Amino acid sequence: MPSRADVRHAAEIALRAVLLATLVLALWRSLRQSPSASRVIAARTETLDRDTRRALHSSEVSGVDVELSAPPTAAQRDALVALRRNSISIHWRGEVPGIALEVIRRREPAGGATITVIGAGSAPLVLSDSAGLIDTVRAGAVSVDVGTLVGAVSATRLTTLASARTPKTTPRRAVLVLGQPDWEEKFVQAALGEAGWQVRARVPVAPGVVVRDDGLLPIDTARYDAVVVLDSSASDLSPAITRFVQQGGGLVVSGGALGIPALRALTPAAAGDRRPGRILLASDTVSPSDLPFRPLLVREDAATLERHVAGVALAVRRVGLGRALAVGYDESWRWRMLGGFSGLAEHRDWWSRVIAAVAPERADTSAAGADAAPRAALIDALGPPSGAASETPRVPEDRLPAILLGIVILAELAETASRRFRGVR
């Protein structure tokens, strides 16, 4: 009958045989696989980081087949792009809802922003910033005006997230008002000043006598965001105004100033015959539709911004690097003075929006790190969704090397322990 030592010795021989057989199998497998052997990794959203790292560090991977249940992050998308640039084919598919988000800073001094979000589907979109919830909107294209934003803005639907950074603001430059000393000139200045614009003016009060701010000239984009021309008293400054607009400044031409010959090449419309405003009763209030009005004859390269019952009231066009806007209303001061309780605020806000429509955008609109349209960015980076990769066989993750390594370690440890217990080295 074999002794216990003989049994242990036989077991050690068996373990040594297992160890040698495992090493031979590993050697045979490594020699049998050609260096050019390739395979496709099946990746999912939950394992995408791990799978892209495997593909990056393996010379055997020829493609990655991605099944998405949510949009990849910007870092994951960049990793897939890097793999494709290294001759690894990328195929993706899955339900990635289309959401696009844009944040535009309003150009008025009061600030604020307009959030525009577009999304398909029936589930609601949740808008929020770093401070918390802003609003919940339904599908389609929706714009939301907000007074303040904190950090990045995000739109979330189920597992889909779109984000955009709020553009940084910069101080606005001055607005130059040119007009004769009348109610219109006085209250346009007042409205813009109340809205937060820095206002400078030149007012001719008599032949050869002009009241103006110190340092009024030169008229250039280093000093001014926009120039407002209210009547023909600005004719002598037409060359400087033309140069200012060509270099990127804004121009607003109102009322009788639309007839200045030197400015006709800039303005987006010519003015028709003046129509008197509505005759008011004692208890009436004035709205824009009641003001004296000159219908605008809009040029083909101009865009209409506002309409009056009698025709176009506001039109704008690009001129060089700047913008020019024509106003068909006359005597807008009546709106402020006779517009009831809301007339003053409405007149002020309206003039501020008019200037903002032509004032150059001086904000930093970069959105580094944001992903405002995840599906669009994914298609732009990797192309449209497709089926699974077919040029190479799709195989699961190869776990055999790890199993063989475990067998080798266990066999070696067991044999060594047995020999030590027997007192044999």
C-alpha positions as CSV (number, residue, x, y, z in Angstrom):
1,M,0.0,0.0,0.0
2,P,1.5,3.4,-1.0
3,S,2.5,5.6,1.8
4,R,1.2,9.2,2.3
5,A,4.6,10.5,1.1
6,D,4.2,8.5,-2.2
7,V,0.8,9.9,-2.8
8,R,2.0,13.4,-2.2
9,H,5.0,12.8,-4.5
10,A,2.6,11.5,-7.2
11,A,0.4,14.6,-6.8
12,E,3.5,16.8,-7.2
13,I,4.4,15.0,-10.4
14,A,0.8,15.5,-11.7
15,L,0.9,19.2,-10.8
16,R,4.2,19.5,-12.6
17,A,2.7,17.8,-15.6
18,V,-0.3,20.3,-15.5
19,L,2.1,23.2,-15.3
20,L,4.1,22.0,-18.2
21,A,1.0,21.2,-20.3
22,T,-0.4,24.7,-19.6
23,L,2.8,26.3,-20.7
24,V,3.0,24.2,-23.8
25,L,-0.7,25.1,-24.6
26,A,0.1,28.8,-24.1
27,L,3.2,28.6,-26.4
28,W,1.2,26.7,-29.0
29,R,-1.6,29.2,-29.0
30,S,0.7,32.1,-29.3
31,L,2.5,30.5,-32.2
32,R,-0.7,29.5,-33.9
33,Q,-2.1,33.0,-33.9
34,S,-0.6,35.1,-36.6
35,P,0.3,38.7,-35.9
36,S,-2.3,39.9,-38.4
37,A,-5.2,38.1,-36.7
38,S,-7.9,40.6,-35.9
39,R,-11.3,40.8,-34.2
40,V,-14.1,43.2,-33.5
41,I,-14.9,44.3,-29.9
42,A,-18.5,44.5,-29.0
43,A,-18.9,47.6,-26.8
44,R,-21.9,49.1,-24.9
45,T,-22.5,52.5,-23.3
46,E,-21.8,51.1,-19.8
47,T,-18.4,49.6,-20.8
48,L,-17.3,52.1,-23.5
49,D,-14.4,53.5,-21.5
50,R,-12.9,50.0,-20.8
51,D,-13.5,48.8,-24.4
52,T,-11.9,51.8,-26.0
53,R,-8.8,51.3,-23.8
54,R,-8.7,47.7,-24.8
55,A,-8.9,48.6,-28.5
56,L,-6.2,51.3,-28.1
57,H,-3.7,49.0,-26.4
58,S,-4.3,45.9,-28.6
59,S,-2.8,45.2,-32.0
60,E,-5.3,42.5,-32.8
61,V,-8.4,44.7,-32.8
62,S,-9.7,45.8,-36.2
63,G,-13.0,47.3,-35.2
64,V,-15.3,48.4,-32.4
65,D,-19.0,47.8,-32.6
66,V,-20.8,50.2,-30.2
67,E,-24.4,49.7,-29.0
68,L,-25.5,53.0,-27.5
69,S,-28.3,53.4,-24.9
70,A,-27.3,57.0,-24.2
71,P,-25.1,59.6,-26.0
72,P,-21.4,59.1,-25.3
73,T,-19.5,61.8,-23.5
74,A,-17.3,64.2,-25.4
75,A,-14.2,62.3,-24.1
76,Q,-15.6,58.9,-25.2
77,R,-16.5,60.3,-28.6
78,D,-13.0,61.7,-29.0
79,A,-11.6,58.3,-28.0
80,L,-13.6,56.6,-30.8
81,V,-12.4,59.3,-33.3
82,A,-8.8,58.6,-32.3
83,L,-9.3,54.8,-32.9
84,R,-10.8,55.5,-36.3
85,R,-7.8,57.6,-37.2
86,N,-5.7,54.7,-36.3
87,S,-7.4,52.5,-38.9
88,I,-9.8,50.8,-36.5
89,S,-13.3,50.8,-38.0
90,I,-16.1,52.2,-35.7
91,H,-19.7,51.1,-36.1
92,W,-22.4,52.5,-33.8
93,R,-26.1,52.2,-33.5
94,G,-28.7,52.9,-30.9
95,E,-31.4,55.4,-29.9
96,V,-29.7,58.7,-29.4
97,P,-32.4,61.4,-29.4
98,G,-31.7,64.6,-31.3
99,I,-31.4,67.6,-28.9
100,A,-29.7,70.9,-29.8
101,L,-29.2,73.7,-27.3
102,E,-28.0,77.3,-27.9
103,V,-27.5,80.1,-25.4
104,I,-27.3,83.6,-26.7
105,R,-26.4,86.5,-24.5
106,R,-28.6,89.5,-25.1
107,R,-26.7,92.5,-26.1
108,E,-28.5,95.1,-24.0
109,P,-26.6,96.5,-21.0
110,A,-29.2,94.8,-18.7
111,G,-27.8,91.5,-19.8
112,G,-29.8,88.3,-19.7
113,A,-29.8,85.5,-22.2
114,T,-32.1,83.6,-24.5
115,I,-32.0,79.8,-24.4
116,T,-33.2,78.0,-27.5
117,V,-33.6,74.2,-27.4
118,I,-34.8,71.9,-30.1
119,G,-35.7,68.3,-29.4
120,A,-37.8,65.5,-30.9
121,G,-39.9,63.1,-29.0
122,S,-42.7,63.3,-26.5
123,A,-40.8,63.3,-23.2
124,P,-40.3,66.8,-21.6
125,L,-37.0,68.6,-21.7
126,V,-35.6,69.9,-18.4
127,L,-33.6,73.1,-18.6
128,S,-31.2,73.9,-15.8
129,D,-28.0,75.7,-15.0
130,S,-25.5,75.3,-12.2
131,A,-27.8,77.0,-9.7
132,G,-30.8,74.7,-10.4
133,L,-33.9,74.2,-12.5
134,I,-34.9,76.9,-15.0
135,D,-37.9,75.5,-16.8
136,T,-39.5,72.3,-18.3
137,V,-40.4,72.5,-22.0
138,R,-42.1,70.2,-24.5
139,A,-40.9,68.9,-27.8
140,G,-40.2,71.2,-30.7
141,A,-38.3,74.4,-30.9
142,V,-38.6,76.5,-27.7
143,S,-37.0,79.8,-26.7
144,V,-36.8,80.9,-23.0
145,D,-35.6,84.3,-21.9
146,V,-33.8,84.4,-18.6
147,G,-32.4,87.3,-16.6
148,T,-29.3,85.6,-15.2
149,L,-27.5,82.3,-15.7
150,V,-25.0,80.6,-13.5
151,G,-22.4,78.4,-15.1
152,A,-23.3,76.0,-17.9
153,V,-26.9,75.4,-19.2
154,S,-28.1,71.9,-19.8
155,A,-31.1,70.3,-21.4
156,T,-31.9,66.8,-20.2
157,R,-34.3,64.2,-21.6
158,L,-34.2,60.8,-19.9
159,T,-30.5,59.8,-20.4
160,T,-29.7,62.4,-23.0
161,L,-27.9,65.5,-22.0
162,A,-27.0,68.6,-24.0
163,S,-25.0,71.4,-22.5
164,A,-23.8,74.8,-23.5
165,R,-21.8,77.5,-21.7
166,T,-23.1,81.0,-21.2
167,P,-21.2,83.5,-23.3
168,K,-19.1,85.9,-21.2
169,T,-20.1,89.5,-21.3
170,T,-17.9,92.5,-21.9
171,P,-18.6,96.2,-21.3
172,R,-20.5,97.9,-24.0
173,R,-19.3,101.1,-25.7
174,A,-21.2,104.3,-26.1
175,V,-24.1,105.1,-28.4
176,L,-23.9,108.4,-30.4
177,V,-27.2,110.2,-30.9
178,L,-27.4,112.8,-33.7
179,G,-30.4,115.0,-33.9
180,Q,-31.9,118.5,-33.6
181,P,-33.0,119.7,-30.1
182,D,-36.6,118.4,-30.1
183,W,-38.7,115.9,-28.1
184,E,-37.5,113.0,-30.1
185,E,-33.8,113.6,-29.5
186,K,-34.4,114.3,-25.8
187,F,-36.4,111.2,-25.1
188,V,-34.3,108.8,-27.3
189,Q,-31.3,109.9,-25.2
190,A,-33.4,109.4,-22.0
191,A,-34.6,106.0,-23.0
192,L,-31.2,104.7,-23.9
193,G,-29.7,106.1,-20.7
194,E,-32.3,104.5,-18.6
195,A,-31.7,101.1,-20.3
196,G,-28.1,101.3,-19.3
197,W,-26.4,102.4,-22.5
198,Q,-23.7,105.0,-22.3
199,V,-25.0,107.9,-24.4
200,R,-23.2,110.7,-26.2
201,A,-24.8,113.3,-28.4
202,R,-24.3,116.2,-30.8
203,V,-27.1,118.7,-30.9
204,P,-27.0,121.8,-33.3
205,V,-28.9,124.5,-31.4
206,A,-28.3,127.4,-33.8
207,P,-26.5,128.1,-37.1
208,G,-22.8,127.4,-36.4
209,V,-23.5,126.5,-32.7
210,V,-23.4,122.8,-31.7
211,V,-23.7,121.3,-28.3
212,R,-21.7,118.1,-28.0
213,D,-19.9,115.8,-25.6
214,D,-16.2,116.3,-25.1
215,G,-14.2,113.8,-27.1
216,L,-17.1,113.1,-29.5
217,L,-14.8,112.5,-32.5
218,P,-13.5,110.4,-34.1
219,I,-16.5,108.1,-34.7
220,D,-15.0,104.7,-34.7
221,T,-15.6,101.2,-33.2
222,A,-13.1,101.9,-30.3
223,R,-15.6,104.5,-28.9
224,Y,-19.0,103.5,-30.1
225,D,-21.3,100.5,-30.5
226,A,-23.9,102.4,-32.6
227,V,-24.8,105.7,-34.1
228,V,-28.5,106.9,-34.1
229,V,-29.3,109.4,-36.8
230,L,-32.7,111.1,-36.2
231,D,-32.8,113.8,-38.8
232,S,-30.8,115.5,-41.6
233,S,-28.6,117.5,-39.1
234,A,-26.1,114.6,-39.3
235,S,-25.5,115.0,-43.1
236,D,-22.0,116.5,-42.5
237,L,-20.9,113.4,-40.6
238,S,-22.0,111.0,-43.3
239,P,-18.5,110.0,-44.5
240,A,-17.4,109.2,-40.9
241,I,-20.6,107.3,-40.3
242,T,-20.1,105.2,-43.5
243,R,-16.6,104.3,-42.5
244,F,-17.7,103.4,-39.0
245,V,-20.4,101.0,-40.3
246,Q,-18.0,99.4,-42.8
247,Q,-15.6,98.7,-39.9
248,G,-18.2,96.9,-37.8
249,G,-20.3,99.6,-36.1
250,G,-24.1,99.8,-36.0
251,L,-26.3,102.4,-37.5
252,V,-29.9,103.3,-36.8
253,V,-31.5,105.8,-39.2
254,S,-35.0,107.1,-38.3
255,G,-37.6,109.4,-39.7
256,G,-36.4,112.2,-41.9
257,A,-32.8,111.0,-41.8
258,L,-33.8,108.2,-44.2
259,G,-33.7,110.9,-46.9
260,I,-30.0,111.8,-46.4
261,P,-28.4,111.1,-49.8
262,A,-25.0,110.0,-48.4
263,L,-26.6,107.4,-46.2
264,R,-28.9,105.8,-48.8
265,A,-26.2,103.3,-49.8
266,L,-26.1,102.1,-46.2
267,T,-29.8,102.0,-45.1
268,P,-31.8,98.8,-45.7
269,A,-34.9,100.7,-46.9
270,A,-36.1,103.9,-48.4
271,A,-39.0,105.8,-46.7
272,G,-42.4,106.2,-48.3
273,D,-44.7,109.2,-47.8
274,R,-45.3,110.2,-44.2
275,R,-48.6,109.2,-42.7
276,P,-49.9,111.1,-39.7
277,G,-50.7,109.3,-36.5
278,R,-54.1,108.5,-35.2
279,I,-56.1,111.4,-33.7
280,L,-56.5,110.6,-30.0
281,L,-59.4,111.2,-27.6
282,A,-58.9,112.5,-24.1
283,S,-58.7,109.0,-22.5
284,D,-56.7,107.3,-25.3
285,T,-53.2,106.0,-24.9
286,V,-50.6,105.7,-27.6
287,S,-49.1,102.5,-29.0
288,P,-46.6,102.1,-31.9
289,S,-49.5,101.6,-34.4
290,D,-50.8,105.1,-33.5
291,L,-47.5,107.0,-34.3
292,P,-46.8,109.0,-37.4
293,F,-45.3,106.5,-39.9
294,R,-43.2,106.3,-43.0
295,P,-43.7,102.8,-44.7
296,L,-40.3,101.3,-45.5
297,L,-39.5,100.1,-49.1
298,V,-37.2,97.3,-48.2
299,R,-34.1,96.3,-50.3
300,E,-33.7,92.8,-51.5
301,D,-30.7,92.2,-49.3
302,A,-32.4,93.4,-46.1
303,A,-34.5,91.6,-43.5
304,T,-37.7,92.8,-42.0
305,L,-37.8,92.9,-38.2
306,E,-41.1,94.6,-37.4
307,R,-44.3,95.4,-39.2
308,H,-46.8,98.3,-38.8
309,V,-50.4,98.0,-40.0
310,A,-49.4,100.2,-42.9
311,G,-46.2,98.4,-43.9
312,V,-42.7,97.5,-42.8
313,A,-41.6,99.4,-39.6
314,L,-38.1,98.0,-39.0
315,A,-35.6,96.6,-41.5
316,V,-31.9,95.7,-41.2
317,R,-29.1,94.7,-43.4
318,R,-25.4,94.0,-43.3
319,V,-23.0,96.7,-44.5
320,G,-19.3,95.6,-44.6
321,L,-18.6,94.3,-41.1
322,G,-21.5,96.2,-39.5
323,R,-25.2,96.5,-39.6
324,A,-27.6,99.3,-40.6
325,L,-31.3,99.5,-39.4
326,A,-34.1,101.7,-40.7
327,V,-37.0,102.9,-38.5
328,G,-40.3,103.9,-40.1
329,Y,-41.8,105.4,-37.0
330,D,-41.8,109.2,-36.5
331,E,-42.1,110.9,-33.1
332,S,-41.7,107.9,-30.9
333,W,-41.6,110.2,-27.9
334,R,-45.4,110.3,-28.1
335,W,-45.4,106.6,-27.1
336,R,-43.4,107.4,-24.0
337,M,-45.4,110.5,-23.0
338,L,-48.9,109.2,-23.9
339,G,-48.6,105.5,-23.6
340,G,-50.2,105.2,-20.2
341,F,-48.6,103.4,-17.2
342,S,-46.5,101.1,-19.4
343,G,-45.5,103.6,-22.1
344,L,-42.3,104.8,-20.5
345,A,-40.9,101.2,-19.9
346,E,-42.1,100.0,-23.3
347,H,-40.5,102.9,-25.2
348,R,-37.2,102.4,-23.2
349,D,-37.1,98.7,-23.9
350,W,-38.0,99.1,-27.5
351,W,-35.2,101.5,-28.2
352,S,-32.7,99.3,-26.3
353,R,-33.7,96.3,-28.5
354,V,-33.3,98.5,-31.6
355,I,-29.7,99.4,-30.6
356,A,-28.9,95.8,-29.6
357,A,-30.0,94.6,-33.1
358,V,-27.1,96.5,-34.7
359,A,-24.5,96.7,-31.9
360,P,-21.6,94.4,-32.5
361,E,-21.3,91.3,-30.5
362,R,-18.3,91.7,-28.3
363,A,-18.9,88.7,-26.0
364,D,-16.7,85.6,-25.9
365,T,-19.1,83.0,-27.4
366,S,-16.7,80.0,-27.1
367,A,-18.2,76.9,-25.6
368,A,-15.2,74.8,-24.8
369,G,-16.1,71.6,-23.1
370,A,-19.8,71.9,-23.9
371,D,-21.8,69.4,-26.0
372,A,-24.7,71.4,-27.3
373,A,-25.9,68.9,-29.8
374,P,-24.8,65.3,-28.8
375,R,-26.4,63.4,-31.7
376,A,-25.3,65.9,-34.3
377,A,-21.7,65.9,-32.9
378,L,-21.7,62.1,-32.9
379,I,-22.8,61.9,-36.5
380,D,-20.3,64.6,-37.5
381,A,-17.5,62.7,-35.7
382,L,-18.3,59.1,-36.6
383,G,-20.8,59.2,-39.5
384,P,-24.4,58.0,-39.4
385,P,-25.5,55.0,-37.4
386,S,-24.9,51.6,-39.1
387,G,-25.2,47.9,-38.5
388,A,-22.7,45.7,-36.8
389,A,-19.2,45.5,-38.3
390,S,-19.0,42.6,-40.9
391,E,-15.5,42.7,-42.3
392,T,-14.2,40.5,-39.5
393,P,-15.8,37.9,-37.2
394,R,-17.3,39.3,-34.1
395,V,-16.0,37.4,-31.1
396,P,-16.4,37.8,-27.4
397,E,-13.7,39.0,-25.1
398,D,-10.8,36.4,-25.0
399,R,-10.5,35.2,-21.4
400,L,-8.2,32.1,-22.1
401,P,-4.9,33.8,-21.4
402,A,-6.1,34.9,-17.9
403,I,-7.4,31.3,-17.3
404,L,-4.1,29.8,-18.3
405,L,-2.1,32.2,-16.2
406,G,-4.3,31.3,-13.2
407,I,-3.7,27.6,-13.7
408,V,0.0,28.1,-14.0
409,I,0.1,30.1,-10.7
410,L,-2.1,27.6,-8.8
411,A,-0.1,24.6,-10.0
412,E,3.2,26.2,-9.1
413,L,2.0,27.3,-5.7
414,A,0.5,23.9,-4.9
415,E,3.6,21.9,-5.9
416,T,5.9,24.2,-4.0
417,A,3.8,24.0,-0.9
418,S,3.6,20.2,-1.1
419,R,7.4,19.9,-1.4
420,R,8.0,22.3,1.5
421,F,5.6,20.3,3.7
422,R,7.6,17.1,2.8
423,G,10.8,18.9,3.6
424,V,12.1,18.7,0.0
425,R,13.4,21.7,-1.9
